[in-house]
Amino acid sequence: MIVFLIKRLFNAVMVMLVVALMAFMIFRFVGDPIQLMVNEQTTQAEKDALRQSLGLNDPFPVQYARFVAHAVQGDFGVSYRNQQDVMSLIAERFPATFELVLVATIISLVVGVPLGVVTAIHRGRWFSEGLQFLSIIGVSLPSFVIGILLILVFAVMLNIAPSFGRGDVVAIGWWTTGFLTPSGRAALVLPSIALSFYQITLVMRLVRAEMLEVLRSDFVKFARARGIPAWRIHYRHALRNCLMPVVTMTAMNVGSLIAFALITETVFQWPGMGLLFLQAVTFVDIPVMAAYLCIVSFIFVALNTLVDITYALIDPRLRAARS
């Protein structure tokens, strides 16, 4: 088990080093940082002095090692556009993205799991086939189209939900939350539904496939032969055996939701990390772009590593196979 843990952690570190190299390449080759930091009145001597003080004249390996050392400490420099520390900017935006992803994940599980069970139990019925057709639409439609449709219907036509912004928030230390205010909770509804729509279809189809497989197993046939009620077989025995893949997929897709929330945040002008990243791309704010890439990649790698380790703890066969 120790060898397995060391291997997984080593792989995670190697992946993060590659991601750090990509982020450093953004620093190195996407424009000249000195030209982005100074104004037109700066002399060439001042530019050369600034370049020397930042270590931009050092060899490539030295600069990369310095970048990794600073990134490990959470130091990604100063934003070119806002002239603020990059990590403080991301810390301000992270609560908004986290709450959006959290609510979207909860919606996907609360809606997707029951729909998957219903479509599996009532296979072949007209409403089951209709839900399957809607799931194909949900997988096919881009999230920005879903967001625009939600805004058109619920914000413009019905006027029952806000179309942009986060609403009023409450500060708890450095963390800000909209859960404690009515306008904050109302502002979460449309963007979280838009972000969760694709996830709902994935959860529903996965639960349906797993339920159909479990319902054909011998222990379910034996339970039916014993006269156990159908609802108990479906929702207590069969469903419990379907939840492990769902939990695994949900944990691994949290990183995807954080990464791809930028589209939803742009449509709804949600003040999260995704909107900050798109603004950084617009203004070529390289430190923010590099920090966003490293942080989102770290979340991906950490969640995948945690899932692998959890699987190895649950199933010893995986440890033996990988050894």
C-alpha positions, 0 to 999 in steps of 0.5 A: 500500500505504501508503494502504491501511495508513493507512486500515485503521489509521484505521478501527481507531482510529475503532472503538476510539474508539466502544468507548471511548465506550460504556465511558465511558457505562457510567462516566457513566450506570450508577450514581453512582461516588461512591456506589459508592466511599464508605461510609454514614458519608461526609458530603456535603462529603466526597462533593462534594470526591471528585467534584471531585477525580475531575473528575466535575463537568467537561463531558462532552467533557472527561471523555471525553477524559480517559478515552481518555487514561488508557485508552491508558496502561492506566489504568482506575482502581481496582476498586470491589469489590477496591480494586485497580488494574484492570489488575493484576486483569486481568493476574492473570486473563489467563493463565488465559483465554489458556491456555484459548483457546489449548488450545481453538483447538488442539483445534478445528484438530486435530479439525476439519480431519481431520473436514472432510477425511474428510466431503469425501472420503467424501461420501455415506457413512453416517459422513460423514452422521453427522458432519454431523448431529453438527456440526449438534448442535454448532452448536445446543447452547449451550456451558454445556450442553456444559460441564454434560454434560462435568462430569456424565459425566467428573467425576461419573460417571467421576471422571477429570477435575476439574470446577472450578478451574485446578489448581496453577500455576507463576509465571514472572514475572507470568505463571502457567501450568498447563501445567507441573503435572499438575493444571493440565493435567488441569484444562484438559481439560474447559473447553477441550473445552467451549469448542472444541466450537462451533469444531470444527463451524465448522472441519469444515464450512468445510474440507468446503466448501472441499475439495469446491470444490477437488476439482472444480477442474481441477488436481485432475482433471489430477493424477488423470489423471497417476496421482498417488495419491489420498492425495497429492492429498487431503492434499498438494494439495487440503488446502493450498488449503483452509487459508487460509480456515481460518487466517483464520477461526481468527485472527478467532475467537480474539477471539470465544473470549476474549469468550465464554469467560466462559460456560465459565469460569463453568460450570467456575469457571475463574479467568479474565477472563470470570469476573472480568467476571461478578463485576464485573457482579454487584457493579456494578464499573464500572471492571472492566466498562469495562476488559474491554469495551475490552480484548476489543474491542481484541483483536477490532480488532487481529486483524481489522486484522492479517488484512486487512493480511495478505490485502492483502500476499498478494493485490495485487488487494485493495489495488487494489480498495480503493484 
